Amino acid sequence: MTQNKHLDDLACQFFQAFSRTEYALKAAGYNNGDGKAEVNWTKFALVVENVIATPSSPELAEAINFIFNAPPKKQVIVAGNIQWVAAEPTANSRADTLFTYVRRVRNNLFHGGKFNGHWFEPERSEPLLRHSLAILSSCVESVPAVKQAYRG
């Protein structure tokens, strides 16, 4: 079993930030309305489209470029075997596509695609997690109501 405390810590930071972001978005009105409490990422993407189009920092620009140039793959089952496929999402905007990729990073990690007792491709997992964190943080900070809900 491979030990990688740095990736373990980064994954923990990512899960915490992702969870807090989803709560903040729902609390700030970026949800699907009454019923099941779900985030409406497309609605939020429309509000932060300019943040993605014109990044305010080199860190954010690097994060966006990395995710678009080397997007996370989607885990699928083909003929009973787990495989990774490049699957470009159908989205309404560049920001919506980016959020789909960030959610894919979360899904791959949470559902065992990147970690199953040891890290698969740690050299790729690290920048995906780090850049996804930068994207979430910048977008949360850019919308006052979301920022307030995130900070509690």
N, CA, C and O atoms as a GROMACS GRO file, in nm:
protein
  608
    1MET      N    1   0.085  -0.118   0.000
    1MET     CA    2   0.000   0.000   0.000
    1MET      C    3   0.090   0.125   0.000
    1MET      O    4   0.183   0.135   0.080
    2THR      N    5   0.060   0.216  -0.089
    2THR     CA    6   0.137   0.339  -0.100
    2THR      C    7   0.090   0.440   0.004
    2THR      O    8  -0.030   0.462   0.020
    3GLN      N    9   0.184   0.500   0.073
    3GLN     CA   10   0.152   0.605   0.170
    3GLN      C   11   0.177   0.740   0.104
    3GLN      O   12   0.282   0.761   0.044
    4ASN      N   13   0.083   0.831   0.113
    4ASN     CA   14   0.102   0.964   0.058
    4ASN      C   15   0.024   1.062   0.144
    4ASN      O   16  -0.089   1.099   0.112
    5LYS      N   17   0.086   1.104   0.254
    5LYS     CA   18   0.019   1.194   0.348
    5LYS      C   19  -0.022   1.324   0.283
    5LYS      O   20  -0.129   1.377   0.313
    6HIS      N   21   0.061   1.377   0.194
    6HIS     CA   22   0.029   1.502   0.125
    6HIS      C   23  -0.104   1.488   0.048
    6HIS      O   24  -0.191   1.575   0.059
    7LEU      N   25  -0.119   1.382  -0.029
    7LEU     CA   26  -0.244   1.362  -0.103
    7LEU      C   27  -0.361   1.333  -0.011
    7LEU      O   28  -0.472   1.379  -0.036
    8ASP      N   29  -0.337   1.259   0.096
    8ASP     CA   30  -0.443   1.235   0.194
    8ASP      C   31  -0.494   1.368   0.250
    8ASP      O   32  -0.615   1.389   0.259
    9ASP      N   33  -0.403   1.455   0.288
    9ASP     CA   34  -0.440   1.586   0.344
    9ASP      C   35  -0.511   1.672   0.240
    9ASP      O   36  -0.610   1.739   0.270
   10LEU      N   37  -0.459   1.671   0.118
   10LEU     CA   38  -0.520   1.750   0.010
   10LEU      C   39  -0.661   1.701  -0.021
   10LEU      O   40  -0.751   1.781  -0.044
   11ALA      N   41  -0.680   1.569  -0.021
   11ALA     CA   42  -0.812   1.512  -0.045
   11ALA      C   43  -0.910   1.553   0.065
   11ALA      O   44  -1.026   1.583   0.039
   12CYS      N   45  -0.862   1.555   0.188
   12CYS     CA   46  -0.945   1.597   0.300
   12CYS      C   47  -0.985   1.745   0.285
   12CYS      O   48  -1.101   1.781   0.304
   13GLN      N   49  -0.889   1.828   0.250
   13GLN     CA   50  -0.918   1.971   0.225
   13GLN      C   51  -1.020   1.986   0.112
   13GLN      O   52  -1.112   2.067   0.122
   14PHE      N   53  -1.002   1.908   0.006
   14PHE     CA   54  -1.093   1.916  -0.108
   14PHE      C   55  -1.235   1.875  -0.067
   14PHE      O   56  -1.330   1.945  -0.100
   15PHE      N   57  -1.249   1.763   0.005
   15PHE     CA   58  -1.382   1.720   0.049
   15PHE      C   59  -1.448   1.824   0.137
   15PHE      O   60  -1.568   1.852   0.123
   16GLN      N   61  -1.372   1.881   0.229
   16GLN     CA   62  -1.428   1.984   0.316
   16GLN      C   63  -1.472   2.106   0.235
   16GLN      O   64  -1.583   2.156   0.255
   17ALA      N   65  -1.388   2.152   0.146
   17ALA     CA   66  -1.422   2.271   0.065
   17ALA      C   67  -1.540   2.241  -0.027
   17ALA      O   68  -1.630   2.324  -0.042
   18PHE      N   69  -1.541   2.125  -0.088
   18PHE     CA   70  -1.650   2.089  -0.178
   18PHE      C   71  -1.782   2.082  -0.103
   18PHE      O   72  -1.883   2.135  -0.149
   19SER      N   73  -1.781   2.017   0.013
   19SER     CA   74  -1.903   2.006   0.095
   19SER      C   75  -1.953   2.142   0.139
   19SER      O   76  -2.073   2.172   0.130
   20ARG      N   77  -1.862   2.226   0.186
   20ARG     CA   78  -1.901   2.361   0.229
   20ARG      C   79  -1.952   2.443   0.112
   20ARG      O   80  -2.045   2.521   0.127
   21THR      N   81  -1.892   2.426  -0.004
   21THR     CA   82  -1.937   2.498  -0.124
   21THR      C   83  -2.078   2.455  -0.161
   21THR      O   84  -2.163   2.540  -0.189
   22GLU      N   85  -2.103   2.326  -0.160
   22GLU     CA   86  -2.239   2.280  -0.194
   22GLU      C   87  -2.341   2.334  -0.094
   22GLU      O   88  -2.449   2.377  -0.134
   23TYR      N   89  -2.308   2.332   0.034
   23TYR     CA   90  -2.399   2.389   0.133
   23TYR      C   91  -2.421   2.538   0.106
   23TYR      O   92  -2.535   2.584   0.103
   24ALA      N   93  -2.314   2.612   0.085
   24ALA     CA   94  -2.323   2.756   0.064
   24ALA      C   95  -2.406   2.789  -0.060
   24ALA      O   96  -2.485   2.883  -0.060
   25LEU      N   97  -2.387   2.713  -0.166
   25LEU     CA   98  -2.465   2.738  -0.288
   25LEU      C   99  -2.614   2.715  -0.263
   25LEU      O  100  -2.697   2.795  -0.304
   26LYS      N  101  -2.646   2.605  -0.196
   26LYS     CA  102  -2.788   2.579  -0.167
   26LYS      C  103  -2.845   2.688  -0.077
   26LYS      O  104  -2.956   2.737  -0.101
   27ALA      N  105  -2.771   2.727   0.026
   27ALA     CA  106  -2.817   2.829   0.120
   27ALA      C  107  -2.832   2.966   0.055
   27ALA      O  108  -2.918   3.045   0.096
   28ALA      N  109  -2.749   2.994  -0.045
   28ALA     CA  110  -2.753   3.125  -0.112
   28ALA      C  111  -2.851   3.128  -0.229
   28ALA      O  112  -2.857   3.227  -0.302
   29GLY      N  113  -2.927   3.022  -0.247
   29GLY     CA  114  -3.030   3.022  -0.350
   29GLY      C  115  -2.992   2.954  -0.481
   29GLY      O  116  -3.071   2.954  -0.575
   30TYR      N  117  -2.875   2.898  -0.487
   30TYR     CA  118  -2.834   2.825  -0.608
   30TYR      C  119  -2.870   2.678  -0.591
   30TYR      O  120  -2.786   2.590  -0.579
   31ASN      N  121  -3.001   2.658  -0.590
   31ASN     CA  122  -3.056   2.524  -0.571
   31ASN      C  123  -3.170   2.503  -0.670
   31ASN      O  124  -3.203   2.593  -0.748
   32ASN      N  125  -3.228   2.383  -0.667
   32ASN     CA  126  -3.334   2.349  -0.762
   32ASN      C  127  -3.474   2.372  -0.707
   32ASN      O  128  -3.571   2.319  -0.760
   33GLY      N  129  -3.485   2.451  -0.601
   33GLY     CA  130  -3.617   2.482  -0.546
   33GLY      C  131  -3.664   2.378  -0.447
   33GLY      O  132  -3.586   2.294  -0.400
   34ASP      N  133  -3.791   2.383  -0.416
   34ASP     CA  134  -3.850   2.294  -0.315
   34ASP      C  135  -3.830   2.148  -0.352
   34ASP      O  136  -3.827   2.112  -0.470
   35GLY      N  137  -3.816   2.067  -0.250
   35GLY     CA  138  -3.797   1.923  -0.271
   35GLY      C  139  -3.656   1.884  -0.233
   35GLY      O  140  -3.599   1.934  -0.136
   36LYS      N  141  -3.601   1.794  -0.309
   36LYS     CA  142  -3.467   1.743  -0.283
   36LYS      C  143  -3.366   1.858  -0.285
   36LYS      O  144  -3.362   1.936  -0.380
   37ALA      N  145  -3.285   1.867  -0.180
   37ALA     CA  146  -3.188   1.976  -0.168
   37ALA      C  147  -3.068   1.948  -0.258
   37ALA      O  148  -2.976   1.875  -0.220
   38GLU      N  149  -3.070   2.007  -0.376
   38GLU     CA  150  -2.962   1.987  -0.472
   38GLU      C  151  -2.910   2.122  -0.521
   38GLU      O  152  -2.986   2.219  -0.535
   39VAL      N  153  -2.781   2.126  -0.547
   39VAL     CA  154  -2.719   2.247  -0.600
   39VAL      C  155  -2.754   2.261  -0.748
   39VAL      O  156  -2.757   2.163  -0.822
   40ASN      N  157  -2.782   2.383  -0.788
   40ASN     CA  158  -2.799   2.414  -0.930
   40ASN      C  159  -2.669   2.476  -0.978
   40ASN      O  160  -2.653   2.599  -0.978
   41TRP      N  161  -2.575   2.391  -1.019
   41TRP     CA  162  -2.443   2.437  -1.062
   41TRP      C  163  -2.452   2.524  -1.186
   41TRP      O  164  -2.373   2.617  -1.202
   42THR      N  165  -2.546   2.496  -1.275
   42THR     CA  166  -2.561   2.575  -1.398
   42THR      C  167  -2.599   2.718  -1.364
   42THR      O  168  -2.547   2.812  -1.424
   43LYS      N  169  -2.690   2.735  -1.270
   43LYS     CA  170  -2.730   2.869  -1.227
   43LYS      C  171  -2.611   2.946  -1.169
   43LYS      O  172  -2.592   3.063  -1.199
   44PHE      N  173  -2.532   2.879  -1.087
   44PHE     CA  174  -2.414   2.942  -1.029
   44PHE      C  175  -2.311   2.973  -1.137
   44PHE      O  176  -2.246   3.077  -1.134
   45ALA      N  177  -2.296   2.883  -1.232
   45ALA     CA  178  -2.200   2.903  -1.342
   45ALA      C  179  -2.229   3.030  -1.419
   45ALA      O  180  -2.137   3.102  -1.458
   46LEU      N  181  -2.355   3.059  -1.440
   46LEU     CA  182  -2.391   3.181  -1.513
   46LEU      C  183  -2.345   3.306  -1.438
   46LEU      O  184  -2.306   3.405  -1.501
   47VAL      N  185  -2.349   3.301  -1.306
   47VAL     CA  186  -2.311   3.416  -1.224
   47VAL      C  187  -2.160   3.436  -1.221
   47VAL      O  188  -2.112   3.548  -1.211
   48VAL      N  189  -2.085   3.327  -1.228
   48VAL     CA  190  -1.938   3.337  -1.218
   48VAL      C  191  -1.868   3.321  -1.353
   48VAL      O  192  -1.746   3.305  -1.358
   49GLU      N  193  -1.943   3.326  -1.460
   49GLU     CA  194  -1.884   3.308  -1.594
   49GLU      C  195  -1.769   3.406  -1.616
   49GLU      O  196  -1.667   3.368  -1.675
   50ASN      N  197  -1.783   3.529  -1.571
   50ASN     CA  198  -1.677   3.629  -1.591
   50ASN      C  199  -1.553   3.597  -1.507
   50ASN      O  200  -1.441   3.626  -1.548
   51VAL      N  201  -1.573   3.537  -1.391
   51VAL     CA  202  -1.460   3.496  -1.306
   51VAL      C  203  -1.375   3.393  -1.381
   51VAL      O  204  -1.252   3.394  -1.372
   52ILE      N  205  -1.441   3.306  -1.454
   52ILE     CA  206  -1.371   3.202  -1.529
   52ILE      C  207  -1.313   3.259  -1.658
   52ILE      O  208  -1.203   3.222  -1.699
   53ALA      N  209  -1.386   3.349  -1.722
   53ALA     CA  210  -1.340   3.408  -1.849
   53ALA      C  211  -1.220   3.500  -1.830
   53ALA      O  212  -1.132   3.506  -1.916
   54THR      N  213  -1.217   3.571  -1.718
   54THR     CA  214  -1.106   3.665  -1.692
   54THR      C  215  -1.054   3.642  -1.550
   54THR      O  216  -1.088   3.717  -1.459
   55PRO      N  217  -0.973   3.540  -1.532
   55PRO     CA  218  -0.923   3.506  -1.398
   55PRO      C  219  -0.850   3.623  -1.332
   55PRO      O  220  -0.775   3.696  -1.398
   56SER      N  221  -0.874   3.640  -1.204
   56SER     CA  222  -0.818   3.753  -1.130
   56SER      C  223  -0.679   3.727  -1.074
   56SER      O  224  -0.617   3.817  -1.017
   57SER      N  225  -0.630   3.604  -1.088
   57SER     CA  226  -0.498   3.572  -1.035
   57SER      C  227  -0.430   3.469  -1.126
   57SER      O  228  -0.496   3.394  -1.197
   58PRO      N  229  -0.297   3.467  -1.123
   58PRO     CA  230  -0.226   3.365  -1.200
   58PRO      C  231  -0.261   3.223  -1.153
   58PRO      O  232  -0.266   3.130  -1.234
   59GLU      N  233  -0.284   3.207  -1.022
   59GLU     CA  234  -0.320   3.076  -0.968
   59GLU      C  235  -0.452   3.026  -1.029
   59GLU      O  236  -0.462   2.910  -1.068
   60LEU      N  237  -0.551   3.114  -1.038
   60LEU     CA  238  -0.680   3.074  -1.095
   60LEU      C  239  -0.666   3.047  -1.244
   60LEU      O  240  -0.722   2.949  -1.294
   61ALA      N  241  -0.593   3.129  -1.314
   61ALA     CA  242  -0.571   3.107  -1.458
   61ALA      C  243  -0.504   2.972  -1.481
   61ALA      O  244  -0.542   2.897  -1.571
   62GLU      N  245  -0.403   2.941  -1.400
   62GLU     CA  246  -0.334   2.812  -1.412
   62GLU      C  247  -0.429   2.696  -1.384
   62GLU      O  248  -0.426   2.594  -1.453
   63ALA      N  249  -0.512   2.712  -1.283
   63ALA     CA  250  -0.607   2.606  -1.246
   63ALA      C  251  -0.706   2.580  -1.360
   63ALA      O  252  -0.731   2.465  -1.396
   64ILE      N  253  -0.762   2.686  -1.414
   64ILE     CA  254  -0.859   2.673  -1.523
   64ILE      C  255  -0.794   2.608  -1.644
   64ILE      O  256  -0.849   2.516  -1.703
   65ASN      N  257  -0.676   2.657  -1.681
   65ASN     CA  258  -0.606   2.602  -1.797
   65ASN      C  259  -0.573   2.454  -1.777
   65ASN      O  260  -0.588   2.374  -1.869
   66PHE      N  261  -0.528   2.418  -1.657
   66PHE     CA  262  -0.495   2.278  -1.631
   66PHE      C  263  -0.618   2.190  -1.648
   66PHE      O  264  -0.612   2.088  -1.717
   67ILE      N  265  -0.728   2.228  -1.587
   67ILE     CA  266  -0.849   2.144  -1.592
   67ILE      C  267  -0.899   2.131  -1.735
   67ILE      O  268  -0.940   2.022  -1.776
   68PHE      N  269  -0.898   2.240  -1.812
   68PHE     CA  270  -0.945   2.231  -1.950
   68PHE      C  271  -0.847   2.156  -2.041
   68PHE      O  272  -0.890   2.089  -2.134
   69ASN      N  273  -0.718   2.167  -2.015
   69ASN     CA  274  -0.619   2.101  -2.100
   69ASN      C  275  -0.596   1.955  -2.064
   69ASN      O  276  -0.552   1.876  -2.148
   70ALA      N  277  -0.627   1.918  -1.941
   70ALA     CA  278  -0.610   1.779  -1.896
   70ALA      C  279  -0.728   1.741  -1.807
   70ALA      O  280  -0.709   1.710  -1.689
   71PRO      N  281  -0.849   1.744  -1.862
   71PRO     CA  282  -0.968   1.723  -1.778
   71PRO      C  283  -0.972   1.584  -1.718
   71PRO      O  284  -0.919   1.488  -1.773
   72PRO      N  285  -1.037   1.574  -1.602
   72PRO     CA  286  -1.052   1.443  -1.541
   72PRO      C  287  -1.137   1.353  -1.630
   72PRO      O  288  -1.234   1.397  -1.691
   73LYS      N  289  -1.098   1.229  -1.636
   73LYS     CA  290  -1.173   1.133  -1.716
   73LYS      C  291  -1.290   1.080  -1.634
   73LYS      O  292  -1.297   1.098  -1.512
   74LYS      N  293  -1.381   1.016  -1.703
   74LYS     CA  294  -1.499   0.960  -1.640
   74LYS      C  295  -1.481   0.809  -1.628
   74LYS      O  296  -1.439   0.743  -1.723
   75GLN      N  297  -1.512   0.756  -1.511
   75GLN     CA  298  -1.501   0.613  -1.490
   75GLN      C  299  -1.628   0.545  -1.540
   75GLN      O  300  -1.739   0.585  -1.504
   76VAL      N  301  -1.611   0.443  -1.623
   76VAL     CA  302  -1.724   0.370  -1.680
   76VAL      C  303  -1.695   0.220  -1.672
   76VAL      O  304  -1.582   0.178  -1.648
   77ILE      N  305  -1.799   0.142  -1.692
   77ILE     CA  306  -1.786  -0.003  -1.700
   77ILE      C  307  -1.811  -0.042  -1.845
   77ILE      O  308  -1.914  -0.008  -1.903
   78VAL      N  309  -1.714  -0.114  -1.904
   78VAL     CA  310  -1.726  -0.162  -2.041
   78VAL      C  311  -1.698  -0.312  -2.039
   78VAL      O  312  -1.589  -0.356  -2.001
   79ALA      N  313  -1.797  -0.389  -2.081
   79ALA     CA  314  -1.785  -0.535  -2.083
   79ALA      C  315  -1.740  -0.590  -1.948
   79ALA      O  316  -1.661  -0.683  -1.941
   80GLY      N  317  -1.793  -0.530  -1.842
   80GLY     CA  318  -1.764  -0.576  -1.707
   80GLY      C  319  -1.633  -0.526  -1.648
   80GLY      O  320  -1.599  -0.563  -1.536
   81ASN      N  321  -1.560  -0.444  -1.721
   81ASN     CA  322  -1.432  -0.391  -1.675
   81ASN      C  323  -1.439  -0.241  -1.651
   81ASN      O  324  -1.502  -0.168  -1.728
   82ILE      N  325  -1.374  -0.196  -1.544
   82ILE     CA  326  -1.367  -0.053  -1.515
   82ILE      C  327  -1.267   0.011  -1.610
   82ILE      O  328  -1.155  -0.037  -1.625
   83GLN      N  329  -1.310   0.118  -1.674
   83GLN     CA  330  -1.223   0.190  -1.766
   83GLN      C  331  -1.240   0.341  -1.745
   83GLN      O  332  -1.337   0.386  -1.684
   84TRP      N  333  -1.143   0.415  -1.796
   84TRP     CA  334  -1.149   0.560  -1.795
   84TRP      C  335  -1.170   0.608  -1.937
   84TRP      O  336  -1.102   0.563  -2.029
   85VAL      N  337  -1.266   0.701  -1.955
   85VAL     CA  338  -1.290   0.757  -2.088
   85VAL      C  339  -1.286   0.909  -2.079
   85VAL      O  340  -1.326   0.970  -1.980
   86ALA      N  341  -1.237   0.968  -2.186
   86ALA     CA  342  -1.244   1.113  -2.199
   86ALA      C  343  -1.386   1.144  -2.243
   86ALA      O  344  -1.429   1.103  -2.351
   87ALA      N  345  -1.458   1.216  -2.162
   87ALA     CA  346  -1.598   1.246  -2.191
   87ALA      C  347  -1.622   1.395  -2.169
   87ALA      O  348  -1.629   1.441  -2.055
   88GLU      N  349  -1.633   1.468  -2.278
   88GLU     CA  350  -1.660   1.611  -2.265
   88GLU      C  351  -1.806   1.630  -2.227
   88GLU      O  352  -1.895   1.577  -2.293
   89PRO      N  353  -1.830   1.705  -2.122
   89PRO     CA  354  -1.969   1.723  -2.077
   89PRO      C  355  -2.047   1.814  -2.171
   89PRO      O  356  -1.991   1.901  -2.238
   90THR      N  357  -2.176   1.793  -2.172
   90THR     CA  358  -2.267   1.884  -2.240
   90THR      C  359  -2.303   1.990  -2.138
   90THR      O  360  -2.363   1.960  -2.035
   91ALA      N  361  -2.265   2.113  -2.166
   91ALA     CA  362  -2.289   2.220  -2.068
   91ALA      C  363  -2.330   2.347  -2.140
   91ALA      O  364  -2.315   2.359  -2.262
   92ASN      N  365  -2.382   2.441  -2.063
   92ASN     CA  366  -2.433   2.566  -2.119
   92ASN      C  367  -2.328   2.675  -2.134
   92ASN      O  368  -2.350   2.772  -2.205
   93SER      N  369  -2.213   2.659  -2.069
   93SER     CA  370  -2.112   2.764  -2.072
   93SER      C  371  -1.977   2.706  -2.033
   93SER      O  372  -1.967   2.591  -1.991
   94ARG      N  373  -1.875   2.786  -2.048
   94ARG     CA  374  -1.740   2.744  -2.009
   94ARG      C  375  -1.734   2.717  -1.857
   94ARG      O  376  -1.675   2.618  -1.814
   95ALA      N  377  -1.796   2.804  -1.779
   95ALA     CA  378  -1.798   2.785  -1.633
   95ALA      C  379  -1.875   2.659  -1.596
   95ALA      O  380  -1.835   2.586  -1.506
   96ASP      N  381  -1.984   2.633  -1.665
   96ASP     CA  382  -2.064   2.513  -1.638
   96ASP      C  383  -1.982   2.387  -1.670
   96ASP      O  384  -1.988   2.289  -1.595
   97THR      N  385  -1.908   2.389  -1.778
   97THR     CA  386  -1.820   2.277  -1.812
   97THR      C  387  -1.714   2.258  -1.706
   97THR      O  388  -1.686   2.146  -1.664
   98LEU      N  389  -1.655   2.369  -1.661
   98LEU     CA  390  -1.551   2.362  -1.558
   98LEU      C  391  -1.605   2.301  -1.430
   98LEU      O  392  -1.539   2.217  -1.368
   99PHE      N  393  -1.724   2.343  -1.388
   99PHE     CA  394  -1.784   2.286  -1.267
   99PHE      C  395  -1.816   2.137  -1.284
   99PHE      O  396  -1.806   2.061  -1.188
  100THR      N  397  -1.852   2.096  -1.404
  100THR     CA  398  -1.874   1.954  -1.430
  100THR      C  399  -1.744   1.878  -1.407
  100THR      O  400  -1.745   1.770  -1.348
  101TYR      N  401  -1.634   1.934  -1.454
  101TYR     CA  402  -1.504   1.868  -1.434
  101TYR      C  403  -1.465   1.866  -1.286
  101TYR      O  404  -1.412   1.765  -1.238
  102VAL      N  405  -1.490   1.973  -1.213
  102VAL     CA  406  -1.459   1.975  -1.070
  102VAL      C  407  -1.544   1.871  -0.996
  102VAL      O  408  -1.495   1.803  -0.906
  103ARG      N  409  -1.669   1.860  -1.034
  103ARG     CA  410  -1.754   1.757  -0.973
  103ARG      C  411  -1.705   1.617  -1.010
  103ARG      O  412  -1.717   1.524  -0.930
  104ARG      N  413  -1.652   1.602  -1.128
  104ARG     CA  414  -1.598   1.472  -1.169
  104ARG      C  415  -1.476   1.436  -1.084
  104ARG      O  416  -1.458   1.320  -1.048
  105VAL      N  417  -1.393   1.535  -1.051
  105VAL     CA  418  -1.280   1.511  -0.961
  105VAL      C  419  -1.334   1.457  -0.829
  105VAL      O  420  -1.282   1.359  -0.775
  106ARG      N  421  -1.435   1.522  -0.778
  106ARG     CA  422  -1.497   1.478  -0.652
  106ARG      C  423  -1.554   1.337  -0.666
  106ARG      O  424  -1.532   1.252  -0.579
  107ASN      N  425  -1.627   1.312  -0.772
  107ASN     CA  426  -1.689   1.181  -0.792
  107ASN      C  427  -1.585   1.071  -0.805
  107ASN      O  428  -1.599   0.964  -0.746
  108ASN      N  429  -1.480   1.096  -0.883
  108ASN     CA  430  -1.376   0.996  -0.901
  108ASN      C  431  -1.308   0.962  -0.769
  108ASN      O  432  -1.276   0.847  -0.742
  109LEU      N  433  -1.286   1.063  -0.688
  109LEU     CA  434  -1.223   1.041  -0.559
  109LEU      C  435  -1.319   0.971  -0.463
  109LEU      O  436  -1.283   0.872  -0.400
  110PHE      N  437  -1.439   1.023  -0.452
  110PHE     CA  438  -1.535   0.972  -0.355
  110PHE      C  439  -1.580   0.830  -0.387
  110PHE      O  440  -1.600   0.749  -0.296
  111HIS      N  441  -1.596   0.799  -0.514
  111HIS     CA  442  -1.649   0.668  -0.553
  111HIS      C  443  -1.539   0.566  -0.586
  111HIS      O  444  -1.566   0.463  -0.647
  112GLY      N  445  -1.416   0.596  -0.544
  112GLY     CA  446  -1.310   0.497  -0.553
  112GLY      C  447  -1.235   0.493  -0.683
  112GLY      O  448  -1.162   0.397  -0.710
  113GLY      N  449  -1.251   0.595  -0.765
  113GLY     CA  450  -1.181   0.595  -0.892
  113GLY      C  451  -1.034   0.633  -0.881
  113GLY      O  452  -0.953   0.593  -0.964
  114LYS      N  453  -0.999   0.710  -0.779
  114LYS     CA  454  -0.862   0.758  -0.764
  114LYS      C  455  -0.792   0.699  -0.642
  114LYS      O  456  -0.669   0.703  -0.632
  115PHE      N  457  -0.869   0.645  -0.553
  115PHE     CA  458  -0.811   0.595  -0.429
  115PHE      C  459  -0.886   0.470  -0.386
  115PHE      O  460  -1.008   0.472  -0.372
  116ASN      N  461  -0.813   0.364  -0.366
  116ASN     CA  462  -0.873   0.239  -0.319
  116ASN      C  463  -0.771   0.170  -0.228
  116ASN      O  464  -0.725   0.060  -0.257
  117GLY      N  465  -0.737   0.238  -0.119
  117GLY     CA  466  -0.634   0.188  -0.030
  117GLY      C  467  -0.496   0.241  -0.065
  117GLY      O  468  -0.406   0.243   0.018
  118HIS      N  469  -0.481   0.284  -0.188
  118HIS     CA  470  -0.360   0.354  -0.233
  118HIS      C  471  -0.399   0.450  -0.345
  118HIS      O  472  -0.504   0.434  -0.407
  119TRP      N  473  -0.316   0.548  -0.368
  119TRP     CA  474  -0.345   0.650  -0.469
  119TRP      C  475  -0.310   0.598  -0.608
  119TRP      O  476  -0.198   0.551  -0.632
  120PHE      N  477  -0.407   0.607  -0.700
  120PHE     CA  478  -0.381   0.576  -0.840
  120PHE      C  479  -0.332   0.705  -0.906
  120PHE      O  480  -0.394   0.810  -0.888
  121GLU      N  481  -0.226   0.699  -0.978
  121GLU     CA  482  -0.170   0.815  -1.049
  121GLU      C  483  -0.159   0.938  -0.958
  121GLU      O  484  -0.220   1.041  -0.986
  122PRO      N  485  -0.082   0.928  -0.850
  122PRO     CA  486  -0.072   1.042  -0.758
  122PRO      C  487  -0.019   1.168  -0.825
  122PRO      O  488  -0.055   1.279  -0.785
  123GLU      N  489   0.065   1.154  -0.927
  123GLU     CA  490   0.119   1.272  -0.996
  123GLU      C  491   0.009   1.347  -1.072
  123GLU      O  492   0.026   1.465  -1.101
  124ARG      N  493  -0.100   1.281  -1.104
  124ARG     CA  494  -0.213   1.347  -1.170
  124ARG      C  495  -0.318   1.389  -1.067
  124ARG      O  496  -0.382   1.493  -1.082
  125SER      N  497  -0.336   1.310  -0.965
  125SER     CA  498  -0.436   1.341  -0.863
  125SER      C  499  -0.404   1.471  -0.790
  125SER      O  500  -0.495   1.549  -0.762
  126GLU      N  501  -0.278   1.494  -0.761
  126GLU     CA  502  -0.239   1.614  -0.686
  126GLU      C  503  -0.280   1.742  -0.758
  126GLU      O  504  -0.347   1.826  -0.697
  127PRO      N  505  -0.244   1.763  -0.885
  127PRO     CA  506  -0.285   1.888  -0.949
  127PRO      C  507  -0.436   1.897  -0.972
  127PRO      O  508  -0.492   2.006  -0.968
  128LEU      N  509  -0.502   1.785  -0.995
  128LEU     CA  510  -0.647   1.791  -1.011
  128LEU      C  511  -0.714   1.841  -0.882
  128LEU      O  512  -0.803   1.925  -0.887
  129LEU      N  513  -0.670   1.788  -0.769
  129LEU     CA  514  -0.726   1.832  -0.641
  129LEU      C  515  -0.691   1.977  -0.612
  129LEU      O  516  -0.777   2.057  -0.575
  130ARG      N  517  -0.564   2.011  -0.627
  130ARG     CA  518  -0.517   2.147  -0.596
  130ARG      C  519  -0.587   2.251  -0.684
  130ARG      O  520  -0.631   2.355  -0.635
  131HIS      N  521  -0.596   2.224  -0.813
  131HIS     CA  522  -0.659   2.320  -0.904
  131HIS      C  523  -0.811   2.327  -0.883
  131HIS      O  524  -0.870   2.434  -0.896
  132SER      N  525  -0.872   2.216  -0.852
  132SER     CA  526  -1.017   2.219  -0.823
  132SER      C  527  -1.045   2.303  -0.699
  132SER      O  528  -1.143   2.377  -0.695
  133LEU      N  529  -0.959   2.291  -0.598
  133LEU     CA  530  -0.972   2.375  -0.479
  133LEU      C  531  -0.961   2.523  -0.513
  133LEU      O  532  -1.040   2.604  -0.463
  134ALA      N  533  -0.866   2.559  -0.597
  134ALA     CA  534  -0.848   2.700  -0.636
  134ALA      C  535  -0.970   2.753  -0.709
  134ALA      O  536  -1.011   2.867  -0.687
  135ILE      N  537  -1.028   2.671  -0.795
  135ILE     CA  538  -1.147   2.713  -0.870
  135ILE      C  539  -1.265   2.734  -0.776
  135ILE      O  540  -1.332   2.836  -0.782
  136LEU      N  541  -1.290   2.636  -0.690
  136LEU     CA  542  -1.401   2.650  -0.595
  136LEU      C  543  -1.383   2.774  -0.507
  136LEU      O  544  -1.478   2.851  -0.489
  137SER      N  545  -1.264   2.792  -0.453
  137SER     CA  546  -1.239   2.905  -0.364
  137SER      C  547  -1.262   3.038  -0.435
  137SER      O  548  -1.328   3.126  -0.380
  138SER      N  549  -1.208   3.054  -0.553
  138SER     CA  550  -1.223   3.180  -0.627
  138SER      C  551  -1.368   3.210  -0.660
  138SER      O  552  -1.413   3.324  -0.650
  139CYS      N  553  -1.441   3.108  -0.699
  139CYS     CA  554  -1.582   3.129  -0.735
  139CYS      C  555  -1.667   3.160  -0.613
  139CYS      O  556  -1.754   3.248  -0.618
  140VAL      N  557  -1.643   3.090  -0.504
  140VAL     CA  558  -1.716   3.117  -0.379
  140VAL      C  559  -1.690   3.261  -0.334
  140VAL      O  560  -1.783   3.334  -0.299
  141GLU      N  561  -1.565   3.302  -0.335
  141GLU     CA  562  -1.527   3.436  -0.289
  141GLU      C  563  -1.583   3.547  -0.377
  141GLU      O  564  -1.594   3.661  -0.332
  142SER      N  565  -1.619   3.516  -0.501
  142SER     CA  566  -1.665   3.620  -0.595
  142SER      C  567  -1.812   3.656  -0.581
  142SER      O  568  -1.856   3.756  -0.638
  143VAL      N  569  -1.889   3.578  -0.506
  143VAL     CA  570  -2.032   3.603  -0.491
  143VAL      C  571  -2.061   3.624  -0.342
  143VAL      O  572  -2.056   3.529  -0.264
  144PRO      N  573  -2.092   3.749  -0.301
  144PRO     CA  574  -2.107   3.780  -0.159
  144PRO      C  575  -2.202   3.686  -0.081
  144PRO      O  576  -2.167   3.645   0.030
  145ALA      N  577  -2.316   3.653  -0.134
  145ALA     CA  578  -2.410   3.568  -0.060
  145ALA      C  579  -2.353   3.427  -0.041
  145ALA      O  580  -2.374   3.365   0.063
  146VAL      N  581  -2.283   3.378  -0.140
  146VAL     CA  582  -2.223   3.244  -0.130
  146VAL      C  583  -2.106   3.249  -0.032
  146VAL      O  584  -2.089   3.160   0.052
  147LYS      N  585  -2.026   3.353  -0.043
  147LYS     CA  586  -1.913   3.371   0.047
  147LYS      C  587  -1.960   3.375   0.194
  147LYS      O  588  -1.900   3.313   0.281
  148GLN      N  589  -2.067   3.449   0.219
  148GLN     CA  590  -2.120   3.461   0.355
  148GLN      C  591  -2.171   3.325   0.405
  148GLN      O  592  -2.144   3.287   0.519
  149ALA      N  593  -2.244   3.252   0.322
  149ALA     CA  594  -2.294   3.121   0.362
  149ALA      C  595  -2.179   3.023   0.384
  149ALA      O  596  -2.185   2.939   0.474
  150TYR      N  597  -2.076   3.033   0.302
  150TYR     CA  598  -1.960   2.943   0.313
  150TYR      C  599  -1.888   2.966   0.446
  150TYR      O  600  -1.847   2.871   0.513
  151ARG      N  601  -1.873   3.092   0.481
  151ARG     CA  602  -1.799   3.125   0.604
  151ARG      C  603  -1.883   3.108   0.729
  151ARG      O  604  -1.830   3.108   0.840
  152GLY      N  605  -2.014   3.093   0.712
  152GLY     CA  606  -2.102   3.068   0.824
  152GLY      C  607  -2.121   3.185   0.910
  152GLY      O  608  -2.193   3.177   1.009
   0.00000   0.00000   0.00000
